Every structure is written in structure tokens, then in C-alpha cells.
Amino acid sequence: MVEKIVIIGPASQGLAFRVAELLKATPIATESKVFPDGETYIRIDIEDETILRGKDVIIVQTTGPNAAGNQNQRLMELLMIISAVKRIGPKTLRVVAPYLAYSRQDKAFLKGECIFAEEVCKMIQSAGATEFYAIELHNPDILKVFSIPAYNLDPMEGLSRELKAMHIPDPVVVSPDKGALQRSQDFARYLGDKVPVAVFSKERDKKTGEITMEGDLKLMNKDVIIVDDIIATGGTMAKAIEICKKSGANSIYAIGIHSLLLKNAFFILKKAGTTKIIGTDTIETAAFQISMADVIVNAIKANEKVK
Ligand code: R5P
């Protein structure tokens, strides 16, 4: 069997290490910096390139913003790592970008816009990826632009396992908008038989970004779990929490699969009255973290079996 190597991207140090452990692969670090002119620099921390030649190489690097960098820098680092590995000549080059930068720019909403989510996919492929994995993409349809195998992994089973262990007494799953309904229904199904799902209607002004949300839900004394793919500024989640509180909810768990928690989002959600903010390690931030390492490793192993 060909040796597996996991390259630990600087934005996914915890998750990448967990993936390496579960795969019994050799972890290799990277060294990165930003030059005075703003250009990104990264190298794989090896003295002998034959360590990677002919091997099954897996790069784990998220491309979302966190305290240590913005998404442009993260994306550039990822492309540069892929390019370095490709130059050396691996047998396979799997790229795991658990959160995909620009994934919300998946349509031309206004005249004159580009669909940059698709361009990001094209860049990852042309840099040298032979397989691509993301988790809970905002719009999985963008994967159609890849001609290599590309997967949108489902985090819901793993998430619900952790939530079940919290023994939340009387749960209702709330979807903050119609777009998140399918995701919320999947989550509720994993959580247990007959866990109800309620939905708010949300509008976002395409120019100002301002959110309006409505919903008349029967949540008196219920334990509410709000599930969204992304918590960015926290605006959507805070509005949903506010309505749940007004509807008499007992406790409120805010789940953002990708909890970017920009600026003071954590504070805003705490102030709004959330009991617990739950994220995953697709983005390593202050939210309570549920690891997606097993979701990634199971998918890689399943694809290996098929070959
Ligand atoms: C929107 O369609 C997404 O599913 C999220 O609701 C949104 O990206 C969250 O952004 P923010 O936290 O800034 O409201």
C-alpha cells in the first residue's frame, strides 16, 4: 500500500492533525508568512522532496477567515501548497478545503457580478488536485465545474451524535430561512424520531445586506436548536435567536457548521441569549467545536474502496 502523507495547512492545524491520526498517515507541517509587499509565502516543511514523490498526499487547509488570516490569504496558501506538491510528483493529491472561500458568491445576484465560487473550484483543479472534498457547501451545484471527483460531505450525522449526548430535553429544530430547511430537516431526522422542524422566512437586501426575518412559532418552554451552514457576522443567527426568545423558548443552541464568528459575532450571539454556540473544526474559532475529522476520513476510505 502507498504511504499516506497529510499536509497540515496553517488554517487547519487541529483538524488536519486529527485526520492524519485517524488515517495513520505521516503529518507534515508548513511554514508560512506574508512578505512586506503583501505577497503570501508558504513551503512544505521538508528537507527531502522524495518524502512526497509517488505518495498519496492529502492537503487539509480550510479557506475561511479566522483570527490568523483572511480567506484570500488562506486560499492563496492552499493553491501554493497544491502547486508545490504537484511539482514534486505525488501518486494522488487529495485536497480537503472544509470551508470553501467565496462559496456564497455562487450566483450573479446583480448585473455585472461574477460567479467566483466556480472560479475558486477551477483554480484548485488547475493547480493540481486529483480529488476534492468540502463540507456542507453553501451551494453544492458549484462542484459541477470540476472534472476531477469532487465531494460535498454531510456533517449532520456527526453533529447530531454530539447533540444527542447533551440530552436536550424537548428539542425543536429551527431553520433560519427556507434555504436552510433541507439541512435542518436532515439534522432533525438524525437527532431522533419526530423531532419537529420550524422555519422562519428571511429576506436580505441585496444591496445593503440588511436582514429581515419573520416567524410565528410555538416555542413556549421548548429547547431550540437553530441550524445554519455559516455564522459569519452573526446577524442571521441573532435575529433568529431574538424571535425564538420572544416565542418563549427555554434554551437556544446556535449551530453554525462553519462558525466564522467575524468581528464580535460571538459576543452578539451571547448577548442575544444563546445557551451555546456550536461550530465544527472546519473553522477553528471560539465556538464549541465538533470535529469533522471522521467525516473526512470515512469519505476518503470509502472512495479508496471503490477504486
Ligand atoms: C445565508 O444564506 C447563509 O446560509 C447564512 O445564513 C449567512 O451566510 C450567515 O451570515 P451572517 O452571520 O453574516 O448573517
Boltz pocket constraint, residues with backbone or C-beta under 6 A from the ligand:
constraints:
  - pocket:
      binder: B
      contacts: [[A, 104], [A, 176], [A, 179], [A, 180], [A, 228], [A, 229], [A, 230], [A, 231], [A, 232], [A, 233], [A, 234], [A, 235], [A, 236], [A, 237]]
      max_distance: 6.0
